[in-house]
């Protein structure tokens, strides 16, 4: 990431022009003297950051409430389509955990007129692929094809959603697959730590549920799947996005015709979580484990909050990039871990900040101490302008890269719609990232990333870790 960040700094047109300047201009660069005495020109300054320009698009809404957004983009003769349905794990009842996942798997088993094999073959003949995934807030169908097949693919996706076969003959097999996936996930210490963290933060809200047990999956019935489809799926909760090269009138007509008969269904609704801030320390024993997996974090603001962009920049500087402070401390300097990272995880009107690391068991307590030290150092002292500018270049560059593909663009548009954000959130994001000041970074850390309020989860060898954790707790500093 550090090399990528450096490359992004010089990716703008002004930099490219400087490289083509006459030799007289090049001689103004200050020579760098290497150990062998050879002089080498220092790289020229990077170009000015550019805001993301959202391509011209067409938005329309069908009579049943379904929304569509068409974005002509690029020169490659392909198109990417995304169907986003606001029906995910957050909409499951307490006694039907993972029913949304089972429905998602059944959607791939074909339609009333097309078998699973025929569905896969049709998409392949269009030069593309189809992926159906279920998340906390949404179920999504992501597909691509050659441009000439865009109307046909849009029609096929509508058939998958509107007329699913939901074959009873496949339920047992798919439940077995789901149980196998959950068993593999539960065996991972990172998943164990994250589940404990989510439960501590979100409590009884669906965001806080652990992975479903075999018994819970076995208890699911086809009738529950069908009922979830009837009560949670509908046009009002569905958006169709397309980006790439396509015949706009033909694609618009195909979407309108294919989705017009979709039931209106329920209005969009996500139960807003009320995250908990307890400052608990939770452990899970992994006897003789050579590493401890730690997750340290607490609730913070979501993308709809005015502080969120500043939070993004602060996170990247503190632990969210390869050159971040926590990473330099416990990876480069101390050697406690190989790949620590901090992240902002967002849901609808809810979010968390957390630092995650697999650390040497014997250094578990010291790792926690150094993480807290870096948090408090940032709270007390604003970063230098130079350090912050490197992080801003990285964040701005990564944002532009994420929007450089059709899938990236429609993913961003879907996020806007889910969180109810204006398009200026995208078009002014680079400007807003670069407007963050060093003092604001320190202020955001002080306001939100409070060590005394953090939930700490440690999955590791209890007999080795517990004495370290007791010492760590005894030495924890009081709030600033």
N, C-alpha and C positions, 0 to 999 in steps of 0.2 A: 504493500500500500504506500510505503514511503516513496518508492520509485515511481509509482503511478501518480502520486501527488505532485512530484517534481515535474513529471511529463505534462500534467494538466496545466501547470502554471504557464507553460510556454505554448499552449495549444491554440491561442488566439491568432487572428490575422495580423495584428501589429507585430507580433514576434516573427511570423513568417516573412513579413516584409523586411524586417531588420536583417534577417539572414541573407537577403539578396542585395543589401546596400553595398555601395562601392567600398573598396579596400580602405579608403580614407576614414570612413565611418567605423570600420572594424578596429582600427588602430587605437580608438579612444577607450576600448575596453582595457581594464587593468590586468596586466599579466599575473598569472599565478605561477610561482616558482615551486617546482616539485623537488623531492629529496635528491634526485639525480641532477638537479641543476637546470633541467629543461624548462623553458617558459611555455606556458599554454594559456590561451585566451580564456578569461572567465566567461561563463555563459551570459548572454544578454538578458536584460530584465524581461519578465513575462508580460503578456498583453493584459489589457484591462478586462475585468470580468464582465461578461455579458448576461443580461437577463434572458430567461427562456421565453421564446416566442411561440405561443400556442398556435399551431397551424389553423387555418380557416376550417370551420367545421359546420355541419348541419345537424341541428337538434330537432326532433319532432316527438310528439306524444300521441299514442293511439287512443281511441275512445275508451278502451278498458283500463287505461292508466299506465300502460307500459311505455317506458321512455327509451329512445334510441339516439345515439350520437355517432355520426359518421365523420371521420377525420381523414381526408386525403393526405398521404404522407409518403415521401421517398420516391425512388425511381425503380426499385426492385418490383417486378410484376407479381407480388404476393399480397395477401391481405390477412390480417389477424382479427378474429372475432372473439369477443368476450360476452358471455351471458352471466350476469351477476344477480343472484336471487337472495334477497335478505331473509334467509332461512338457514340457520346454522345451529351449532350446539347450544347457543344461548336460548334458543326457542324450545329446547327439549324439556319435557316434564321431568320431575325428579326420578320417576320410575321408568324412564325410557332413555337413559344415558346411551349415547352413540346411535340412536335411531336415525339421526340425520346422516351419519356415516353409512349406515346400511342402505339407506335410500340412495345415497350417492353412488354406491357400488352397483345397486340394482339398475340405476339409470344407464349404466354402461352395458347392460344385458339386452339392449335392443328396444324396439318399439312395437306397437301393435302390428306393423306391417314389415318390419325389418329386424332380422335376428342380430345377435351380437357380432357374429362373423361378418354378416353383410354390412353392418354399420361400420366396422373397422375397414372393410375392403372399399367401401364407397369413399370414406375420407382419404384413404391411401391413394385411390385413383385420382383424387383432386390434387395430389401432391402435398398433402398435409398430414396433420395429426390432431387428435382430440384428447384432452385431459379434463377429467372431472374431479374436483377437489372440494372438500367440506372443511370450513373453518369455524371459528367461534361465532362469527356474525353472519357469514354468507356461505352459500354454495355457488361455485363458479364452474362454468364450462368454457375452457379456452381452446380455441381451434385455429388452424391456419390452412391456407390453400393457395393455389395459383389464382391470380386475379380473375381469370375468366370464369372460375367456379364460385365466385363469391355469393351470388344469389342462391345457387344450389346448396352451398354450405349453410347459409342463413336459414333456409327452409328445413334442412336436415336437423339443425340444432333445435329448431322449434318443435319438430316431430319428437325428438328425444325428451323434451320437457313436457310437451302437451299430451303425448300419447305413449307414456312409458309402459312397457310390457309388465314389469315387476313380476317376473315368473316365480311362482312358488317353488318350482323344481330347483332353483339356484340358491334359495335362502340358506339352507344348511351349509353349503360349500362356502358361501360368502361369510357366514358367521364364523366358520372355522378359520378362514383367512384373517378376519378381523381379530379373533382371539390370538392368533399367532403373532400378528403385528403388535398387539397390546402387550403380550408376554415379552417380546423382544425389547420393547420400549421400557417396560417396567424394570428390566434387568440393568439398564444403563444408569449409572450414578448421576449423570447430568439430568436425566429425566426425573429421577427420584427427588433430587434437590429442587428442581423447578416446580414439581407438583406440590411439595411441602410449602414452598414459597407462595405459590398461587393460592393455596388453601388458607394460609395465614393472612394474606392480604385481602382476599375476596370472600372468605367465609362461605356462607351457604349459597351465594350467587353462583350461577352456572360457570362463571369464569374460574371459580375456586374448586370445581370438582376435580377429583383425581381421574386417572384412566379407568375405564369400566372394567369390572372383573369378568371372569369367564361366566359366572352365574348370571350377571346382569345381561351379558350378551346372549346367553342361552335363553333367557326369559323373553327376549324380544320376539314379537310375532309379526307376520306379514300384515295383519290387520292394523297393528300400530304404525307400521311403515305407511300403509295406505292412508291412515287417518292423518299422519303428519303431513303427507303430501296435500291432502284435501284442505287442511286447516292452516297450513303455513305457506304453501306455494300460491302464487297468483300474480297477475299482471301488475298490480299496484306495487309489488315488491320487486319487480324485475326491470333490469336495464340491459339493453343490448348495445354494445360498442363495436365499432369497426374502424380499423386504421390500416393504411397501406394504399395500394393502387387498385381502384375499382371504378366501375360504371355507377355513379351515384344514383341516377334515376332508377336503374334496374335493381340495385341493392335496396333502395328505399321501398320500391314496390314489393320486392320479395319479403322483406321484413313485415311490411303492413299486411300482406295477404296471409303469411304463415302464422303470425301471432295474433291476428284479430279475434280468433275464437277462444283465446286463453281466458279462463275464468278471471274475473276481477280480483277475487280473493281478498285477504285482509289488508288493511292499511299498514304501511311500514311501522314497525314497533320493536324497540329493543329496550328491555328493562335496564335502566341505568344502574350500574353497580355503585355501591358505597364502600370504597376500599377502607381497610382498617390500618391504622398506624399504631403499632404496639411496642416495637422495640424488643421483640422476643428473640431468644437464641434457641434454635431447634437443631437437634442432631438425629442422625440415623447411623446405626452401626454397620460397618463393613469390615469384619475381622480380617486383620493382616493386609489390608489394602495399602499399597505403596504410595497412594495419593489420596488426598481429601478433595472432594468437590465442594466448593463454597459458592453460595449465592447471597449477596448482600444488597439490600435495596429497600425501597419504600414507595408509596403512592406519590405521583406527581401529576402535572397537568396534561391534558390531551391536546391534539392539534387545533382544536377550536379556541384555545386560550391564547391571549396576546403574548404570553411569555414563552410559547412553545418553540419558536425559532431560536430565541436566545438559549433556551434549554438544550436544543440540538447542538448548538455551537459549544456550549459548556460541556456537554457530554463527550463530544468528539475530542476536546482538549484534555478532559480528565481521564477518560478511559476508553473512548469509543473509536479510536484510530490507532494504527500501529505505532505511531510516534507519540502517543498520549503519555501523560505523566505516570499513571498507574502502571502502564505497560513497561515504560522505561525503568521504573522502580523495581517491581517484583519480577520482571523478566530479564531485562538487560543488566541491571545493577546487581540485584540479589540472587538471581537464578532460582527463585522459588517455583517458577512455573514456565510453561512454554507459550501458551496462547491465552492470556487473560483478555477480557473485553468487557466493556460496559455497554448497555443498550437501553433504548427507550422502547417499551412495548406498549402499544396503544390499542384500545378498544373504543367503542362508541362512548364518548364522554367519560372515559377513564383511561388511566395510564400509569405505568410504573417505570422507575429508573432502577437498574440493578447492575452490579458488577459480578461477573462469573469467572471462576478460575479453577483449574485442576492443579493443586499445589502439592509439593512434597509433604508427606504426612508429618514429618518432624518439624516442618516450618509452617504448620497451619495457623498457629497463634500469631507468629511473626507476620504472616501474610495479611491477616486481618488488621494487625496493628499498622502496617505500612499503607494499606488502603485507606484507613481512617486518617493517617497522617497526611496523605495527599489531599484528601477532601478538606481537611482543616487548613492546610497550607493555602489552598485555593480560596478558601473563605476569607482568610486573613490578608492575603496579598494578591492583587490583580496580576494577571500575566503580562509579560512584556508585549509591546505592539508587534514585535517581530514574531514571537511565538504564536500570537493570535492570528496574525496574517497567514501564516502557514496553514493553520487549521481552517481558516475561512477559504483559502484557495482549494484545499482538499474537499471541504463540504460543498462548495459551489461547483467544483469540477465533477464530483460524483453525482450531484443533482442533475447536471446537464447530461452526463453519460446515461443516467437512468431514463432520460427522456429522448434518447437517440434512436430508439427502435419503436415500431408500431406497438408491440406488447407493452413497452414501458410507458408510452403515452396513454394508452387506454387504462393501464393500471393506475396511473396518476388520476385520470378522470374519475375512475370508479372510487378512488379514495376520497376525492372531493365530494362526490355525491353521498357516500356513506357518512362522512363527518359533517356534511352541510356547509362546506367551505366555498368561498367565492373563487372565481378563476384567477383573481389577483394573487391568491396564495401560491399559485404556480408561476405566473408571469413576473411577479416581483420578488420571488424567493431569493435569487442570487443577490439582488440589491439589499434585501433585508438581512441576509446572512452577513454581508460585508459591512452593514451599518452597526453591527454589534460592537460595543466598546469593551476594552479590558475590564473596566470597572463593573460593567453590566454582567460580565461573566462571573466575577467574584460575587456580586450581589445575588445572582441566580443560585449559585452554589450555597450561599449562606441561607437563602430563603427556603430552598427546597431539599437540598441534599444534607440532611441533618443526621450526623452519626448516632446521636442518642435515640433517634426515632426509627432507626433501621431494623428491619427484620433480618436476622442472620441465620442461614441454614448451612449446616456442615454435614456432609455424608462422608464418613471415613472410619478408620480404626478407633473405636471408642476408647479403648484402654490407653492409647497413645495421645489421642486428641483431647480428651476431657481435662487433664491437668493443664494443658496449654490454654484451653478456653477459660478455665477458672482464673488463670493468671491474667488473661486478656481482659476479662470482665472487671477484675479488681483494679486494673490500671486504666480503664476507660475514662477518658476525660469528661468533665462536665460540659454541658452545652455552652457554646460561645455566648 
